[in-house]
Amino acid sequence: MKAPSPSIRGIVPPVPTPLKSGGAIDRAAFHLIAEHLADGGIHAAFILGSTGECASLSFERRMEATDAAADAFLGRTPLIVGIGDSSLDQSVALANRAGEKGAAAVVLNAPSYYEISSKEMRAYLDRIVPRLPLPVLLYNMPWLTGHSFDDATILHAMDFPSLAGFKDSSGDLDYLSNLISLVSARPELPVLVGNDFLFLDGLKLGAHGAVAGGANLYPHLFRRLHDAFAAGDFGTAAALQREIIARGERIFNATGNPSSVFAAVKGGLAALGLCEPHMAPPIEPCSPELIASLRALLVSPAAA
């Protein structure tokens, strides 16, 4: 078992999976996105999370996306790979492919569809974590999985030597504060904020970085906020957080659908000329008109 990677800190965009019109992985677009994000100063890239449409892609497409992302990102920035699936064996197989391709870690969320107890979640971790070839970051995403890691699960997970940290996308600052407090018993473990709007609040609580959708579109803003906070320039950090919030409020609800944020992030990348807007069903992509409006927001002088 490999030791936890120290690189899973700072700005870690949840990268959309670029698709061609027929649903195949767009390998060339992955390279364009990787170059854009590396130029923006990210610390690592996270593929096959919710923004990466993990739940809508077939097992074969996720394997292909892992291969393509490794080719695009490695040599530029560390790569972490989402392996969440309702099938434990498929999660392990995805992790094995990530390990073969040189990823730094994998990301595991609670299995979805079935309501599970805290005891069942802990037993699930006991079954899967020892089988993973890479360090594992636990991903708390209750609004999509229907399950939130409770204190007992967090403390249980911290007994695994291969644990690489936590990502919290609950949007609940009280939960995040409690998580950071619990994880402080292992100070080498990072806690990442999975919410653009709460990045600075999370840093103030002791978080170590952000997995933020907007960091795909304007990674330099997140990197500048991260660096300003680290340097004690809290005024600059606050101004950058306000800018990030203003942009997110204009972009993330572009389609008006419940999952708009995922289509909007990919639509924003399409507006920047980095990929096509195609989404895996059932999420509908941004229309050409929406992409034009996103382009105006992203390439205007105010967005520079």
C-alpha positions in Angstrom: 0.0 0.0 0.0 1.4 3.4 -1.0 1.7 6.2 1.5 -0.7 9.0 1.3 0.3 11.6 -1.2 1.2 15.1 0.2 0.1 16.7 -3.1 -3.7 16.6 -2.5 -3.9 20.2 -1.2 -4.5 23.6 -2.7 -6.5 24.0 -5.8 -7.9 20.7 -7.2 -10.5 21.3 -10.0 -13.1 18.6 -10.5 -12.5 18.2 -14.2 -15.4 17.6 -16.6 -15.1 14.6 -18.9 -14.9 16.0 -22.4 -17.1 14.0 -24.8 -17.6 13.8 -28.5 -21.0 14.0 -30.1 -21.4 10.2 -30.0 -20.4 9.9 -26.4 -16.7 8.9 -26.9 -14.0 10.4 -24.7 -12.4 13.4 -26.4 -8.7 12.8 -25.8 -7.6 15.9 -27.6 -9.8 18.1 -25.4 -8.4 16.5 -22.3 -5.0 17.8 -23.3 -6.4 21.3 -23.9 -8.0 21.4 -20.5 -4.9 20.0 -18.8 -2.8 22.8 -20.3 -5.3 25.5 -19.4 -5.5 24.2 -15.8 -1.7 23.8 -15.4 -1.3 27.4 -16.7 -3.8 28.5 -14.1 -1.6 27.2 -11.3 -3.6 24.2 -10.0 -2.1 21.8 -7.5 -3.8 18.6 -8.8 -6.6 17.5 -11.0 -9.6 15.4 -10.0 -11.4 13.4 -12.7 -14.6 11.3 -12.6 -16.3 13.1 -9.7 -19.8 14.5 -10.0 -18.6 17.3 -12.4 -16.9 14.6 -14.3 -20.3 12.8 -14.8 -19.1 9.7 -13.1 -22.7 8.4 -12.5 -23.7 8.8 -16.2 -20.7 7.2 -17.9 -20.4 3.5 -18.5 -17.6 1.5 -16.8 -15.8 1.3 -20.1 -16.0 5.1 -20.6 -14.6 5.7 -17.1 -11.7 3.4 -17.8 -11.1 5.2 -21.1 -11.4 8.6 -19.3 -8.8 7.5 -16.8 -6.4 6.5 -19.6 -6.9 9.8 -21.5 -6.6 12.0 -18.4 -3.4 10.3 -17.3 -1.9 11.0 -20.8 -3.0 14.6 -20.6 -2.3 15.6 -17.0 0.6 13.5 -15.8 3.8 15.4 -16.4 1.8 18.6 -15.8 0.1 18.0 -12.4 -0.8 15.1 -10.1 -4.0 13.3 -10.9 -6.6 11.8 -8.6 -9.4 9.6 -9.9 -13.0 9.1 -8.7 -13.9 5.5 -8.2 -17.4 5.9 -6.7 -19.8 3.2 -7.9 -22.7 1.1 -6.5 -20.6 -2.0 -7.2 -17.6 -2.5 -4.9 -15.8 -4.6 -7.5 -16.1 -2.0 -10.2 -14.7 0.6 -7.8 -11.7 -1.6 -7.2 -11.2 -2.2 -10.9 -11.3 1.6 -11.5 -8.8 2.1 -8.7 -6.5 -0.6 -10.2 -6.6 1.2 -13.6 -5.8 4.5 -11.9 -2.8 2.9 -10.2 -1.6 1.4 -13.4 -1.7 4.8 -15.1 0.2 6.6 -12.4 -2.5 8.5 -10.5 -1.6 9.9 -7.1 -4.8 8.8 -5.3 -8.4 7.7 -5.7 -11.5 9.4 -4.5 -14.3 7.4 -2.9 -17.8 8.5 -2.1 -20.6 6.6 -0.3 -22.4 4.2 -2.5 -25.7 5.7 -3.8 -29.2 4.3 -4.4 -29.6 2.3 -1.2 -30.1 4.0 2.1 -27.3 2.7 4.4 -26.6 2.9 8.0 -23.4 4.3 9.6 -22.5 0.7 10.6 -22.9 -0.5 7.0 -20.8 2.4 5.7 -18.0 1.5 8.1 -18.2 -2.2 7.1 -18.1 -1.1 3.4 -14.9 0.8 4.1 -13.4 -2.2 5.8 -14.2 -4.2 2.6 -13.0 -1.8 0.0 -10.1 0.3 1.4 -7.6 -2.6 1.9 -8.2 -3.6 -1.8 -7.3 -0.2 -3.2 -3.8 0.1 -4.7 -3.6 3.9 -4.0 -4.2 6.3 -1.2 -7.9 7.1 -0.9 -9.6 10.5 -0.3 -13.1 10.2 1.1 -15.7 12.4 -0.6 -18.7 13.6 1.4 -21.5 14.5 -1.1 -24.8 14.0 0.7 -27.0 15.9 -1.8 -26.1 13.3 -4.5 -25.3 10.1 -2.6 -28.0 10.5 0.1 -25.4 9.7 2.8 -23.3 11.9 4.9 -20.2 10.6 6.7 -21.0 10.8 10.4 -18.4 11.2 13.2 -18.2 7.4 13.7 -17.4 6.9 10.0 -14.9 9.7 9.9 -13.1 8.4 13.0 -13.2 4.8 11.7 -11.7 5.9 8.3 -8.9 7.7 10.1 -7.6 4.3 11.3 -6.7 3.3 7.7 -3.0 4.1 7.0 -3.8 4.7 3.3 -6.3 7.4 4.0 -5.3 10.5 2.1 -7.9 13.0 3.5 -11.4 14.2 3.0 -13.4 16.3 0.5 -16.6 17.8 1.9 -19.2 19.0 -0.5 -22.0 19.3 2.0 -22.1 23.1 1.9 -22.6 23.1 5.6 -19.9 25.1 7.5 -20.9 23.5 10.8 -20.3 20.0 9.3 -17.0 21.2 7.8 -15.8 22.7 11.1 -16.5 19.5 12.9 -14.8 17.4 10.2 -11.7 19.6 10.4 -11.7 19.3 14.2 -11.9 15.5 14.0 -9.2 15.2 11.4 -6.8 17.3 13.4 -6.0 14.2 15.3 -4.0 13.3 12.1 -2.6 16.6 11.0 -1.0 15.2 7.9 -4.4 14.6 6.4 -5.9 17.4 4.3 -9.5 18.5 4.3 -10.7 20.0 1.0 -13.7 22.3 0.5 -16.0 21.1 -2.3 -17.9 24.4 -2.6 -16.7 27.5 -4.5 -18.7 29.9 -2.3 -17.2 28.6 0.9 -13.6 28.4 0.0 -12.3 31.3 2.1 -14.6 30.3 5.0 -13.1 26.8 4.9 -9.6 28.1 4.9 -10.4 30.2 8.0 -11.6 27.0 9.7 -8.4 25.2 8.8 -9.2 23.5 5.5 -6.3 22.9 3.1 -7.7 23.7 -0.3 -10.7 23.5 -2.6 -12.2 21.1 -5.1 -14.2 23.8 -6.9 -16.1 23.7 -10.2 -15.2 27.3 -11.0 -11.5 26.5 -10.8 -11.9 24.8 -14.2 -12.9 28.1 -15.7 -10.8 30.7 -13.7 -8.2 28.7 -11.9 -6.0 31.7 -11.4 -8.5 33.3 -9.1 -8.6 30.3 -6.8 -4.8 30.0 -6.9 -4.4 33.7 -6.1 -6.9 33.4 -3.2 -5.1 30.3 -1.9 -1.7 32.1 -2.0 -3.0 35.4 -0.6 -4.5 33.5 2.4 -1.3 31.6 3.0 0.7 34.9 2.9 -1.7 36.5 5.5 -3.1 38.9 2.9 -6.7 38.5 4.1 -8.0 41.6 2.3 -6.9 40.3 -1.1 -8.3 36.8 -0.2 -11.7 38.3 0.7 -11.8 40.4 -2.5 -11.0 37.3 -4.6 -13.7 35.3 -2.8 -16.2 38.0 -3.6 -15.2 37.8 -7.3 -15.5 34.0 -7.3 -19.0 34.2 -5.7 -20.1 36.8 -8.3 -19.0 34.6 -11.2 -20.5 31.5 -9.8 -23.8 33.2 -9.3 -23.8 34.3 -12.9 -22.7 30.9 -14.4 -23.7 27.9 -12.4 -27.5 28.1 -12.9 -27.2 28.8 -16.6 -29.6 26.0 -17.7 -32.1 26.4 -14.8 -32.0 22.6 -14.2 -31.2 21.0 -10.9 -27.8 19.8 -12.2 -27.1 23.0 -14.1 -23.7 23.5 -12.4 -22.3 20.4 -14.1 -23.5 21.4 -17.6 -22.5 25.1 -17.0 -18.9 24.2 -16.1 -18.5 22.1 -19.2 -20.3 24.8 -21.2 -17.9 27.3 -19.8 -15.0 25.2 -21.0 -16.7 25.0 -24.4 -17.0 28.8 -24.4 -13.2 29.0 -23.8 -12.7 26.7 -26.8 -11.3 23.8 -24.8 -14.0 21.1 -25.4 -17.5 20.5 -26.8 -20.5 21.0 -24.5 -21.8 17.4 -24.9 -23.1 15.8 -21.7 -23.9 12.2 -21.0 -27.6 11.7 -20.5 -29.7 12.5 -18.6 -28.1 16.0 -18.0 -28.8 18.3 -20.9 -25.9 20.4 -22.3 -25.8 24.1 -22.6 -27.4 25.5 -25.7 -25.3 27.5 -28.3 -27.0 30.6 -26.9 -26.0 29.8 -23.4 -22.4 29.1 -24.5 -22.3 32.5 -26.2 -23.5 34.2 -23.0 -20.9 32.3 -21.0 -18.2 33.3 -23.4 -19.1 36.9 -22.9 -18.8 36.5 -19.1 -15.5 34.6 -19.3 -13.6 36.5 -21.8 -14.8 40.0 -21.0 -12.2 42.5 -19.7 -13.9 42.3 -16.2 -13.2 38.5 -16.3 -9.6 38.8 -17.1 
